[in-house]
Amino acid sequence: MGKRGPKTASVMAAKPQARSRRKTLPWNKRGLSRAERVIAFCEFLPITSGVHAGRKLILRPWQREIVRALYAVDVDGRRQVRTGVITVPRKNGKTALAAALALCHLLGPEAESRGQVFSAAADREQAAIIYREMEAIILRVPEFSERCHIQAFHRTITDLKTGSSYQALSSDARKAHGLSPSFMVYDELAQSHDRELYDNLTTGTGARAEPLMIVISTQSPSPAHIMSELVDYALKIEDGTLPPDPSFYGCAFAAPDDADPWDEQVWHDCNPALGDFRSLEEMKNFAEQARKIPAKESIFRALYLNQRVDAAAKWIASADFDACVSKIPDLTGRTCYGGLDLASTQDLCALSLCFPPVMDGEPFWTLHYAWCPKDAIKRRSKADHVPYELWEKQKYIEATPGTVIDYDYILARLDEVAKKYSLEAVLFDRWGAARIVAELEAMGLEVIEFGQGFASMSPPAKELEKLILERKIKFSENPVLRWCFGNVITEVDAAGNVKPSKKRSREKIDLVVSTIMALDGALRNAGKEVHPEVRWM
């Protein structure tokens, strides 16, 4: 029977005229360990593009160290690692290494009978990158092209000798249901909008004796992203916070948050290929631009230094926010102002309290509360993989019954707050707040309307940024608040006024908005004029 499916013209044209006469392939030599066989296979492969095209791939010491860790075996000769996470800045050879390992599991020493090999990515173009590299290698190696059937349209490769197959998958996670992967490489997991494809692939490995998932990616700016979870898990194992996990291997090349981004030694520390096959001259040129153009600095930090920074320029850096996290003292009886954001009654509602300083050198203290309908907690935890259920268990979010926020829960909390602290006023956005405002007035609380436009938002937003940078405001440990701050993208008008944008921000920012409103009240109480044209109504 002939081979199934059409071949591409490029495959047909590249078909060798004669079979290879090579007898012993390098990875089949006696005496090699499992990791050494993988290294020998990788170094048998040709480089297919760039200035070194046509030469053999030579793994650098840092790459060999990664391979040895991934393919280490126990006393029975079984590979221990099931998940490997490698985070490294762009242009450090991750595609070549990923393609080499995928080929190793498709038709090399790690291949198994009827194995299923996948590369995954957030979109179709990214998913095609590793496929194209694998195809280019196969077409240049007679031993491989003789036994492989390539379908370029479907981005699939079949090894006719073992029956193993390879397929490139994008973020259409439905395709991952029913699969039984033996090897998976997830390229740039940090770019994925959710974790469904990752979860579907990793949970489909139960029928395999030694499945392996490898993630090779830059970092995600969001601490709640699956990529951040994996990197944090690796770092906690490395520093001893968590016990060793033989089934997990992590390797992070990233500049520390407090590192000098313009120090060339920092560049070398986090770019293992810099000055080798990663251009130092190109990095110097981009760094020079980044020092002069603020928008490029975030790109440089995210992609060149692999810091947990949003290349789309977040408002507050994670390191600056974290520097303001502190244990909050007992503030019973202290004057405070509340900011109440009710805009997302089908998701988050937020209340922040801000306590102005009463003595020189004291910071502004803040407390935060969030509510979410129980149905939304379940829906978002399952569909979007935002850890709402965990935050509810940790009591950072209060669940209310049903599909929309029950305001009675918010009123009860405000009554409790008013009894414990000296709550001078509650600032609120008038959108959808008519009922709760009437209830608050009935409770004897002063309520102050606060607009969401530039005129109202910009002065306290700028002051909040200043206080954070000067470490003069303190937040309690609160992952929901940290997540909201990490989501903020700002808008700037022609006059230079700034406000957080709910439209541009990638996720919820409700606790940030409520913090800005509460701070506005506290600033006025502290005697600081934030904007002469904005008056309490």
C-alpha positions, -999 to 999 in steps of 0.1 A, spaced: 0 0 0 13 35 -8 19 62 17 -13 80 29 -19 115 18 -2 138 -6 34 149 -2 44 185 -6 65 196 -36 94 204 -13 94 169 1 93 153 -33 121 175 -46 143 167 -16 138 130 -17 173 113 -18 183 95 -49 200 66 -30 196 51 4 221 60 31 248 34 36 256 45 72 257 14 94 258 26 130 242 59 139 260 79 167 233 74 193 233 36 189 269 32 201 274 10 231 281 24 265 261 56 262 238 67 290 202 77 281 211 114 282 242 108 261 222 91 234 199 121 233 229 145 231 244 123 203 211 124 184 208 162 187 244 167 175 238 145 145 213 171 132 221 198 108 216 235 114 191 246 87 192 284 88 214 314 97 251 319 94 259 284 106 235 266 82 249 233 69 270 227 100 261 201 127 242 213 158 266 214 187 250 216 221 266 242 244 275 231 280 244 248 294 222 230 269 239 197 277 232 203 314 195 208 306 194 175 285 212 155 312 187 168 338 156 160 317 168 125 308 183 114 341 172 79 351 165 60 383 180 27 394 157 9 370 167 30 340 134 49 339 134 86 331 122 105 362 113 139 348 77 142 335 76 180 333 105 203 323 103 241 323 129 262 306 125 299 306 150 319 286 151 352 268 144 353 231 170 343 205 188 318 227 182 288 205 151 275 221 134 266 187 164 245 176 165 226 209 128 221 210 127 207 174 157 184 181 140 169 212 107 165 193 125 146 166 144 125 192 110 113 204 95 109 169 123 88 153 154 90 175 165 71 206 134 82 226 109 71 200 83 45 211 59 24 191 30 45 179 41 74 200 23 108 198 45 138 196 31 173 197 43 209 197 19 234 210 16 272 209 -9 300 215 -16 306 178 -12 289 144 19 309 133 38 302 165 27 265 164 42 263 129 77 274 139 89 241 154 71 222 127 90 240 99 123 235 117 116 197 120 106 195 84 137 213 73 159 189 93 142 158 80 146 169 44 184 173 49 190 139 65 186 109 42 181 85 71 150 105 82 135 115 49 134 78 37 111 69 66 90 100 71 58 110 55 51 148 58 18 165 52 26 202 52 -10 214 50 -19 196 83 15 201 98 19 165 106 48 141 102 46 103 104 75 79 110 66 49 90 91 27 109 77 31 144 42 43 135 48 74 157 33 107 146 39 144 152 14 173 150 16 210 156 -13 223 177 -25 258 183 -47 271 211 -78 254 198 -78 232 229 -106 210 216 -81 192 194 -62 180 225 -92 159 238 -87 122 232 -50 124 225 -24 103 242 8 122 241 42 106 247 61 138 242 50 175 241 68 207 238 49 239 245 65 269 227 60 303 244 34 292 269 35 327 283 16 339 252 -13 316 258 -45 333 269 -56 304 291 -42 270 302 -68 247 287 -46 233 259 -18 228 284 -41 210 308 -57 188 281 -23 177 269 -8 169 303 -39 150 315 -39 128 284 -6 111 292 -20 84 315 -16 56 289 22 63 285 49 48 306 73 77 305 55 108 291 74 141 290 61 177 287 87 204 280 78 241 282 103 265 266 92 301 269 99 336 281 81 346 313 46 358 316 40 392 332 10 379 352 17 361 385 -16 342 380 -6 327 346 2 290 343 38 299 331 44 320 363 30 291 384 55 267 368 85 290 371 76 299 408 73 262 415 108 256 401 123 285 420 108 274 453 122 239 448 156 254 440 157 276 471 144 249 494 110 264 501 94 233 486 108 197 489 125 182 458 102 168 431 120 142 409 93 144 383 98 181 377 128 200 363 130 238 360 157 260 346 153 298 346 176 323 328 162 357 339 176 389 353 165 396 389 139 423 393 163 447 410 192 441 385 206 470 365 191 464 330 219 483 313 247 463 329 263 440 302 272 414 329 234 411 337 228 405 300 254 377 299 240 361 331 205 357 317 214 351 280 235 319 279 240 322 241 250 359 242 282 365 222 279 330 208 249 325 184 229 353 201 241 387 188 257 410 214 258 439 189 220 437 183 213 436 220 235 467 225 217 486 198 183 478 212 194 486 247 206 520 236 171 527 221 154 513 252 173 538 275 159 567 255 124 554 247 103 543 278 80 521 257 110 500 245 124 496 280 95 473 290 101 453 258 138 451 266 132 439 301 106 413 290 122 398 259 159 405 263 162 400 301 133 377 306 119 397 336 83 393 346 74 426 329 46 432 304 60 443 270 28 464 267 41 487 295 22 482 327 14 511 350 30 498 382 60 473 381 55 442 401 87 449 420 75 483 431 41 469 442 58 441 462 81 467 479 49 483 494 34 450 508 36 450 545 20 437 577 -8 462 585 -10 473 622 -42 474 642 -60 504 629 -91 502 651 -107 536 656 -85 553 630 -99 577 604 -103 561 570 -120 567 536 -136 541 515 -136 536 477 -164 514 463 -163 501 428 -196 483 418 -190 483 380 -187 445 377 -218 431 395 -214 398 376 -178 394 385 -158 415 410 -170 443 433 -144 460 453 -140 481 485 -108 497 496 -101 516 527 -73 542 530 -60 555 563 -41 588 561 -10 592 582 -13 608 616 24 614 623 55 623 603 70 594 584 40 572 586 27 558 553 -8 556 540 -23 522 551 -48 503 530 -72 474 535 -91 457 507 -123 436 502 -137 419 471 -169 401 463 -179 378 435 -210 358 427 -206 321 435 -215 311 400 -189 335 385 -162 320 408 -169 285 395 -172 297 359 -140 317 358 -120 291 377 -129 264 352 -131 284 319 -104 311 324 -83 295 350 -82 326 372 -77 311 407 -109 326 421 -118 294 440 -84 294 457 -87 331 466 -122 324 480 -108 296 502 -80 320 513 -107 346 521 -94 372 498 -127 371 479 -162 368 495 -186 347 476 -222 358 473 -250 334 461 -263 334 425 -251 350 393 -249 387 404 -236 404 435 -260 405 464 -255 440 478 -266 430 512 -232 413 517 -214 446 508 -237 466 531 -230 442 560 -193 445 555 -195 483 553 -216 483 586 -188 462 602 -161 486 589 -180 516 601 -182 502 636 -145 492 638 -130 523 621 -138 559 618 -152 557 583 -155 594 573 -170 589 538 -174 563 510 -165 575 475 -184 557 447 -189 557 410 -225 566 403 -228 538 376 -253 513 390 -250 525 425 -283 542 432 -297 515 455 -267 509 476 -261 547 480 -295 550 494 -288 522 519 -255 537 529 -271 571 535 -298 553 556 -269 538 577 -257 574 584 -226 572 562 -215 601 540 -214 592 504 -194 611 477 -198 607 440 -165 602 422 -164 603 384 -144 578 363 -131 604 338 -96 619 335 -105 650 357 -114 629 387 -91 599 383 -58 614 371 -48 634 402 -51 606 428 -39 580 402 -7 600 397 -4 605 435 -8 567 440 20 560 416 42 585 433 35 571 468 43 535 455 76 546 440 85 564 472 73 535 494 49 558 513 18 536 509 14 501 523 -8 472 512 -15 440 530 -5 407 514 -34 401 490 -30 381 457 -62 396 442 -49 431 447 -15 422 432 -33 406 403 -54 437 397 -24 460 398 -6 437 374 -35 440 349 -36 478 347 -29 495 314 -34 533 315 -49 558 292 -33 592 287 -51 622 272 -37 651 252 -32 671 284 -11 644 301 -39 632 324 -37 595 333 -63 570 343 -65 532 345 -83 518 315 -108 490 320 -111 486 282 -73 483 276 -64 464 307 -63 426 300 -82 416 331 -100 430 362 -87 461 379 -116 468 403 -94 468 434 -71 494 419 -100 517 410 -114 514 445 -79 521 459 -76 553 438 -110 565 451 -102 558 487 -68 575 484 -85 606 470 -105 609 502 -75 603 524 -53 628 505 -79 655 510 -81 647 547 -43 649 549 -45 684 535 -30 676 501 -47 694 472 -49 669 444 -69 688 418 -85 722 424 -113 716 398 -126 684 414 -149 691 443 -169 668 466 -205 669 456 
